């Protein structure tokens, strides 16, 4: 790693924070019989998958993982989900991403879900770095990290070894 990359969280620290987040999620949703967890893109999907694993270990809630892909090449981002939209209606939903920054990505997914009239929508992120441009916040946060506008937070995932690290660049 070059000198201008500062490791913020290693693999064990990430998993400890995700486990704590899973307990918080369960505490706030213990009355739910079912919950849908939507992971945004690859890194959010990895975080969501780990949260689902922890939730399944500690709670009786039936938890289903759904992938969301956000195409940001357009002026208005497009969102595709790995589930039928009607399957989401009336359900408790948790939207998960790796880093919350401007809020555009999270808002793109949440705006699609609002049309489905879920029972609840909650949000979870591993890193909240502030600097929001959209009116969205995370209900569950692994780490709040103050950054400048010129810095970047990078979540690096090695899916073969199921490891992740967070760097400030």
ChimeraX commands (.cxc) that place a marker at each C-alpha (Angstrom):
marker #1 position 0.00,0.00,0.00 radius 0.5
marker #1 position 1.40,3.41,-0.89 radius 0.5
marker #1 position 2.12,6.04,1.73 radius 0.5
marker #1 position -0.96,8.11,0.87 radius 0.5
marker #1 position -3.29,5.20,1.81 radius 0.5
marker #1 position -4.19,5.05,5.49 radius 0.5
marker #1 position -5.90,1.87,6.67 radius 0.5
marker #1 position -8.92,2.85,8.76 radius 0.5
marker #1 position -10.37,-0.61,9.45 radius 0.5
marker #1 position -8.91,-4.07,8.98 radius 0.5
marker #1 position -10.93,-7.22,8.36 radius 0.5
marker #1 position -11.46,-8.10,12.04 radius 0.5
marker #1 position -12.49,-4.53,12.91 radius 0.5
marker #1 position -15.00,-4.48,10.04 radius 0.5
marker #1 position -16.56,-7.75,11.17 radius 0.5
marker #1 position -16.76,-6.56,14.80 radius 0.5
marker #1 position -18.60,-3.42,13.65 radius 0.5
marker #1 position -20.93,-5.42,11.42 radius 0.5
marker #1 position -21.76,-7.77,14.28 radius 0.5
marker #1 position -22.59,-4.79,16.51 radius 0.5
marker #1 position -24.75,-3.36,13.73 radius 0.5
marker #1 position -26.57,-6.72,13.43 radius 0.5
marker #1 position -27.42,-6.59,17.14 radius 0.5
marker #1 position -28.75,-3.03,16.74 radius 0.5
marker #1 position -30.80,-4.06,13.70 radius 0.5
marker #1 position -32.29,-6.99,15.61 radius 0.5
marker #1 position -33.03,-4.83,18.68 radius 0.5
marker #1 position -35.00,-2.41,16.50 radius 0.5
marker #1 position -36.74,-5.10,14.45 radius 0.5
marker #1 position -37.31,-7.99,16.88 radius 0.5
marker #1 position -41.06,-7.83,16.21 radius 0.5
marker #1 position -40.56,-8.51,12.49 radius 0.5
marker #1 position -41.03,-12.06,11.24 radius 0.5
marker #1 position -39.33,-11.28,7.93 radius 0.5
marker #1 position -36.84,-8.70,6.68 radius 0.5
marker #1 position -35.40,-8.04,3.24 radius 0.5
marker #1 position -31.80,-6.83,3.13 radius 0.5
marker #1 position -30.79,-5.06,-0.09 radius 0.5
marker #1 position -27.07,-4.71,-0.79 radius 0.5
marker #1 position -26.09,-1.95,-3.22 radius 0.5
marker #1 position -23.59,-3.01,-5.88 radius 0.5
marker #1 position -20.63,-5.31,-5.10 radius 0.5
marker #1 position -19.27,-3.71,-1.93 radius 0.5
marker #1 position -22.67,-2.98,-0.40 radius 0.5
marker #1 position -23.66,-6.53,-1.34 radius 0.5
marker #1 position -20.66,-7.91,0.55 radius 0.5
marker #1 position -21.55,-5.84,3.64 radius 0.5
marker #1 position -25.23,-6.89,3.35 radius 0.5
marker #1 position -24.26,-10.55,3.02 radius 0.5
marker #1 position -22.24,-10.39,6.25 radius 0.5
marker #1 position -25.07,-8.57,8.07 radius 0.5
marker #1 position -27.53,-11.25,6.91 radius 0.5
marker #1 position -25.16,-13.93,8.20 radius 0.5
marker #1 position -24.86,-12.26,11.62 radius 0.5
marker #1 position -28.62,-11.59,11.81 radius 0.5
marker #1 position -29.39,-15.21,10.96 radius 0.5
marker #1 position -27.09,-16.38,13.77 radius 0.5
marker #1 position -28.65,-14.22,16.48 radius 0.5
marker #1 position -32.30,-13.80,15.57 radius 0.5
marker #1 position -35.34,-15.82,14.50 radius 0.5
marker #1 position -36.18,-13.24,11.81 radius 0.5
marker #1 position -36.34,-14.71,8.31 radius 0.5
marker #1 position -33.79,-12.59,6.43 radius 0.5
marker #1 position -33.59,-12.54,2.63 radius 0.5
marker #1 position -30.68,-10.99,0.73 radius 0.5
marker #1 position -31.42,-9.02,-2.45 radius 0.5
marker #1 position -28.89,-7.40,-4.78 radius 0.5
marker #1 position -29.34,-3.90,-6.17 radius 0.5
marker #1 position -27.25,-2.64,-9.07 radius 0.5
marker #1 position -27.13,1.11,-9.62 radius 0.5
marker #1 position -26.22,2.37,-13.09 radius 0.5
marker #1 position -24.78,5.83,-12.53 radius 0.5
marker #1 position -23.80,6.39,-16.14 radius 0.5
marker #1 position -27.10,8.19,-16.70 radius 0.5
marker #1 position -28.01,11.65,-15.42 radius 0.5
marker #1 position -30.74,9.90,-13.39 radius 0.5
marker #1 position -29.32,6.67,-11.95 radius 0.5
marker #1 position -31.12,3.46,-12.86 radius 0.5
marker #1 position -31.65,0.72,-10.29 radius 0.5
marker #1 position -32.14,-2.98,-10.95 radius 0.5
marker #1 position -33.05,-5.44,-8.20 radius 0.5
marker #1 position -32.56,-9.22,-8.05 radius 0.5
marker #1 position -36.16,-9.65,-6.82 radius 0.5
marker #1 position -39.57,-8.99,-8.27 radius 0.5
marker #1 position -40.86,-5.61,-7.14 radius 0.5
marker #1 position -44.21,-6.98,-5.99 radius 0.5
marker #1 position -42.32,-9.33,-3.61 radius 0.5
marker #1 position -41.11,-6.23,-1.71 radius 0.5
marker #1 position -44.51,-4.65,-1.08 radius 0.5
marker #1 position -45.45,-4.41,2.59 radius 0.5
marker #1 position -42.14,-5.83,3.83 radius 0.5
marker #1 position -39.53,-4.50,6.26 radius 0.5
marker #1 position -36.51,-3.49,4.17 radius 0.5
marker #1 position -32.92,-2.69,5.11 radius 0.5
marker #1 position -30.83,-0.98,2.40 radius 0.5
marker #1 position -27.07,-1.50,2.81 radius 0.5
marker #1 position -24.09,0.23,1.22 radius 0.5
marker #1 position -20.39,0.42,1.99 radius 0.5
marker #1 position -19.89,4.21,2.17 radius 0.5
marker #1 position -22.45,6.98,2.55 radius 0.5
marker #1 position -21.13,10.20,1.05 radius 0.5
marker #1 position -23.33,12.46,-1.08 radius 0.5
marker #1 position -26.44,10.30,-0.63 radius 0.5
marker #1 position -27.23,9.99,-4.36 radius 0.5
marker #1 position -26.77,6.21,-4.55 radius 0.5
marker #1 position -28.75,5.42,-1.41 radius 0.5
marker #1 position -31.51,7.84,-2.41 radius 0.5
marker #1 position -31.75,6.21,-5.87 radius 0.5
marker #1 position -32.51,2.84,-4.30 radius 0.5
marker #1 position -34.78,4.18,-1.55 radius 0.5
marker #1 position -36.86,6.19,-4.05 radius 0.5
marker #1 position -37.65,3.00,-6.02 radius 0.5
marker #1 position -38.62,1.21,-2.80 radius 0.5
marker #1 position -40.96,3.99,-1.67 radius 0.5
marker #1 position -43.22,3.23,-4.61 radius 0.5
marker #1 position -43.72,-0.30,-3.26 radius 0.5
marker #1 position -45.16,0.81,0.08 radius 0.5
marker #1 position -42.93,-1.30,2.33 radius 0.5
marker #1 position -43.79,-1.52,6.03 radius 0.5
marker #1 position -40.42,0.09,6.88 radius 0.5
marker #1 position -37.25,1.18,5.13 radius 0.5
marker #1 position -34.05,1.44,7.13 radius 0.5
marker #1 position -30.51,2.12,5.96 radius 0.5
marker #1 position -27.14,0.78,7.04 radius 0.5
marker #1 position -23.60,1.71,5.97 radius 0.5
marker #1 position -20.18,0.58,7.03 radius 0.5
marker #1 position -18.73,4.13,6.74 radius 0.5
marker #1 position -20.57,7.45,6.94 radius 0.5
marker #1 position -18.22,10.18,5.80 radius 0.5
marker #1 position -20.68,13.07,5.78 radius 0.5
marker #1 position -20.76,15.75,3.06 radius 0.5
marker #1 position -24.36,14.92,2.15 radius 0.5
marker #1 position -25.96,16.55,-0.89 radius 0.5
marker #1 position -29.23,14.63,-0.53 radius 0.5
marker #1 position -31.55,14.49,2.50 radius 0.5
marker #1 position -30.71,10.95,3.57 radius 0.5
marker #1 position -29.04,9.45,6.61 radius 0.5
marker #1 position -28.10,6.00,7.84 radius 0.5
marker #1 position -30.00,4.31,10.65 radius 0.5
marker #1 position -27.05,1.98,11.37 radius 0.5
marker #1 position -23.43,3.07,10.95 radius 0.5
marker #1 position -20.26,1.08,11.46 radius 0.5
marker #1 position -17.99,4.14,11.62 radius 0.5
marker #1 position -18.56,7.86,11.23 radius 0.5
marker #1 position -15.45,9.27,9.60 radius 0.5
marker #1 position -14.74,12.97,9.16 radius 0.5
marker #1 position -13.07,13.58,5.82 radius 0.5
marker #1 position -12.27,16.49,3.57 radius 0.5
marker #1 position -13.93,16.82,0.18 radius 0.5
marker #1 position -10.62,15.87,-1.45 radius 0.5
marker #1 position -10.23,12.60,0.42 radius 0.5
marker #1 position -11.73,9.30,-0.67 radius 0.5
marker #1 position -12.79,6.29,1.39 radius 0.5
marker #1 position -12.07,2.99,-0.30 radius 0.5
marker #1 position -13.55,-0.32,0.83 radius 0.5
marker #1 position -11.46,-3.10,-0.67 radius 0.5
marker #1 position -12.90,-6.58,-0.80 radius 0.5
marker #1 position -11.17,-9.85,-1.57 radius 0.5
marker #1 position -14.16,-12.12,-2.21 radius 0.5
marker #1 position -11.96,-15.20,-2.66 radius 0.5
marker #1 position -10.72,-14.89,0.91 radius 0.5
marker #1 position -13.90,-13.15,2.14 radius 0.5
marker #1 position -11.83,-10.32,3.59 radius 0.5
marker #1 position -12.30,-6.57,3.51 radius 0.5
marker #1 position -10.36,-3.46,4.52 radius 0.5
marker #1 position -11.16,0.25,4.57 radius 0.5
marker #1 position -8.64,2.88,3.48 radius 0.5
marker #1 position -8.57,6.66,3.48 radius 0.5
marker #1 position -6.98,7.85,0.26 radius 0.5
marker link #1:1,2 radius 0.2
marker link #1:2,3 radius 0.2
marker link #1:3,4 radius 0.2
marker link #1:4,5 radius 0.2
marker link #1:5,6 radius 0.2
marker link #1:6,7 radius 0.2
marker link #1:7,8 radius 0.2
marker link #1:8,9 radius 0.2
marker link #1:9,10 radius 0.2
marker link #1:10,11 radius 0.2
marker link #1:11,12 radius 0.2
marker link #1:12,13 radius 0.2
marker link #1:13,14 radius 0.2
marker link #1:14,15 radius 0.2
marker link #1:15,16 radius 0.2
marker link #1:16,17 radius 0.2
marker link #1:17,18 radius 0.2
marker link #1:18,19 radius 0.2
marker link #1:19,20 radius 0.2
marker link #1:20,21 radius 0.2
marker link #1:21,22 radius 0.2
marker link #1:22,23 radius 0.2
marker link #1:23,24 radius 0.2
marker link #1:24,25 radius 0.2
marker link #1:25,26 radius 0.2
marker link #1:26,27 radius 0.2
marker link #1:27,28 radius 0.2
marker link #1:28,29 radius 0.2
marker link #1:29,30 radius 0.2
marker link #1:30,31 radius 0.2
marker link #1:31,32 radius 0.2
marker link #1:32,33 radius 0.2
marker link #1:33,34 radius 0.2
marker link #1:34,35 radius 0.2
marker link #1:35,36 radius 0.2
marker link #1:36,37 radius 0.2
marker link #1:37,38 radius 0.2
marker link #1:38,39 radius 0.2
marker link #1:39,40 radius 0.2
marker link #1:40,41 radius 0.2
marker link #1:41,42 radius 0.2
marker link #1:42,43 radius 0.2
marker link #1:43,44 radius 0.2
marker link #1:44,45 radius 0.2
marker link #1:45,46 radius 0.2
marker link #1:46,47 radius 0.2
marker link #1:47,48 radius 0.2
marker link #1:48,49 radius 0.2
marker link #1:49,50 radius 0.2
marker link #1:50,51 radius 0.2
marker link #1:51,52 radius 0.2
marker link #1:52,53 radius 0.2
marker link #1:53,54 radius 0.2
marker link #1:54,55 radius 0.2
marker link #1:55,56 radius 0.2
marker link #1:56,57 radius 0.2
marker link #1:57,58 radius 0.2
marker link #1:58,59 radius 0.2
marker link #1:59,60 radius 0.2
marker link #1:60,61 radius 0.2
marker link #1:61,62 radius 0.2
marker link #1:62,63 radius 0.2
marker link #1:63,64 radius 0.2
marker link #1:64,65 radius 0.2
marker link #1:65,66 radius 0.2
marker link #1:66,67 radius 0.2
marker link #1:67,68 radius 0.2
marker link #1:68,69 radius 0.2
marker link #1:69,70 radius 0.2
marker link #1:70,71 radius 0.2
marker link #1:71,72 radius 0.2
marker link #1:72,73 radius 0.2
marker link #1:73,74 radius 0.2
marker link #1:74,75 radius 0.2
marker link #1:75,76 radius 0.2
marker link #1:76,77 radius 0.2
marker link #1:77,78 radius 0.2
marker link #1:78,79 radius 0.2
marker link #1:79,80 radius 0.2
marker link #1:80,81 radius 0.2
marker link #1:81,82 radius 0.2
marker link #1:82,83 radius 0.2
marker link #1:83,84 radius 0.2
marker link #1:84,85 radius 0.2
marker link #1:85,86 radius 0.2
marker link #1:86,87 radius 0.2
marker link #1:87,88 radius 0.2
marker link #1:88,89 radius 0.2
marker link #1:89,90 radius 0.2
marker link #1:90,91 radius 0.2
marker link #1:91,92 radius 0.2
marker link #1:92,93 radius 0.2
marker link #1:93,94 radius 0.2
marker link #1:94,95 radius 0.2
marker link #1:95,96 radius 0.2
marker link #1:96,97 radius 0.2
marker link #1:97,98 radius 0.2
marker link #1:98,99 radius 0.2
marker link #1:99,100 radius 0.2
marker link #1:100,101 radius 0.2
marker link #1:101,102 radius 0.2
marker link #1:102,103 radius 0.2
marker link #1:103,104 radius 0.2
marker link #1:104,105 radius 0.2
marker link #1:105,106 radius 0.2
marker link #1:106,107 radius 0.2
marker link #1:107,108 radius 0.2
marker link #1:108,109 radius 0.2
marker link #1:109,110 radius 0.2
marker link #1:110,111 radius 0.2
marker link #1:111,112 radius 0.2
marker link #1:112,113 radius 0.2
marker link #1:113,114 radius 0.2
marker link #1:114,115 radius 0.2
marker link #1:115,116 radius 0.2
marker link #1:116,117 radius 0.2
marker link #1:117,118 radius 0.2
marker link #1:118,119 radius 0.2
marker link #1:119,120 radius 0.2
marker link #1:120,121 radius 0.2
marker link #1:121,122 radius 0.2
marker link #1:122,123 radius 0.2
marker link #1:123,124 radius 0.2
marker link #1:124,125 radius 0.2
marker link #1:125,126 radius 0.2
marker link #1:126,127 radius 0.2
marker link #1:127,128 radius 0.2
marker link #1:128,129 radius 0.2
marker link #1:129,130 radius 0.2
marker link #1:130,131 radius 0.2
marker link #1:131,132 radius 0.2
marker link #1:132,133 radius 0.2
marker link #1:133,134 radius 0.2
marker link #1:134,135 radius 0.2
marker link #1:135,136 radius 0.2
marker link #1:136,137 radius 0.2
marker link #1:137,138 radius 0.2
marker link #1:138,139 radius 0.2
marker link #1:139,140 radius 0.2
marker link #1:140,141 radius 0.2
marker link #1:141,142 radius 0.2
marker link #1:142,143 radius 0.2
marker link #1:143,144 radius 0.2
marker link #1:144,145 radius 0.2
marker link #1:145,146 radius 0.2
marker link #1:146,147 radius 0.2
marker link #1:147,148 radius 0.2
marker link #1:148,149 radius 0.2
marker link #1:149,150 radius 0.2
marker link #1:150,151 radius 0.2
marker link #1:151,152 radius 0.2
marker link #1:152,153 radius 0.2
marker link #1:153,154 radius 0.2
marker link #1:154,155 radius 0.2
marker link #1:155,156 radius 0.2
marker link #1:156,157 radius 0.2
marker link #1:157,158 radius 0.2
marker link #1:158,159 radius 0.2
marker link #1:159,160 radius 0.2
marker link #1:160,161 radius 0.2
marker link #1:161,162 radius 0.2
marker link #1:162,163 radius 0.2
marker link #1:163,164 radius 0.2
marker link #1:164,165 radius 0.2
marker link #1:165,166 radius 0.2
marker link #1:166,167 radius 0.2
marker link #1:167,168 radius 0.2
marker link #1:168,169 radius 0.2
view
